Amino acid sequence: MAAIDVKEIRTPSLTSSSDPPPIFNGDTRLYISYTCPYAQRPWIARNYKGLQDKIGLVAIDLQNRPAWYKEKVYPENKVPSLEHNGKVLGESLDLVNYIDVNFEGTALVPSDPAKKEFGEQLISHVGTFTKDVYSSLKGDAIKEASPALDHLENALAKFDDGPFFLGQFSWVDIAYIPFVERFQIVFSEVFKYDITEGRPKLAAWIEELNKIDAYTQTRASPNEIVDVFKKLFLPQQ
């Protein structure tokens, strides 16, 4: 079972004036930002599989990132990245799969061929989903985001043996929830719109995810999320 009862204290994000951890000393580290939805994906996977003692967290301040991160850890200078067995890997969904395959804990990809195939279809669509909703924020947000949100509602109806995309919690839920979390907050706070209105399966999905400590412990501050979206997507007043 997943270690869902582990409570972690968030350590301060490392900045340009911070010393690096003892890189390549044999420890496994997941480099993240507390506010980055991509970094949230492997963080959730790590937590759900109960790997808090096996994979350390190192938070990076993306607005004031340390030079050593690019020079010594990850030349791409992005998060997330995973330091494991003397190498550093990147790309959020690749890291979710890597953690799932290379570490113990509850499997994130189902063995059922039909579920796995549908899951892969949803994973291939996640980039389109996020792009469509982000784009909507620059226009008639509620109208333009509705088809993307309806697509999730319909996808959640595929399997009836649980509230998640593949019935049971999987890597598909991990791929989508960091972005849905942000969209729900922004549409509520900025546009006064509930994205679950008329979408009962999406509402149930979010409700069930919010019962999973492995996920809720990774959630960003709603105020920070709104501030970021306003800066990036809304006209300056």
Disulfide bonds with the S-S distance in Angstrom:
none
